[in-house]
Structures are given as structure tokens and as C-alpha cells.
């Protein structure tokens, strides 16, 4: 895992987004995504949204 990927993974963990955690996309406006992780909502940019792998 590259340093950039490690930084992204670390940031996502601060949001409560761990491997296997359910993430729901609430809305997409231009390059801004509003997501729900557990009981919280976050606004993230398109690059970060692309870093989250959906299964």
C-alpha cells in the first residue's frame, strides 16, 4: 500500500469507516458526495469517494 493510500485509509478510519463497514451515498452534487457511515453524515470530494471500494 502506498503512502497516499495509507493516508486515505487512516482518514477514513477517523470517520468510522473500517473495512467491511457499510457506507451509504446520500447525494452527489458535482464533485461533492454526502455519505452516511454508521449514524453520521459526511461531505467528501470525488477523489476520496473513488478511494472507497464498494462491494
Buried (B, 14 or more C-beta within 10 A) or exposed (E): EEEEEEEBBEEBEEBEBEEEEEBEEEEEEEEEBBBEBEEEEBEBEEEBBEBBEEE
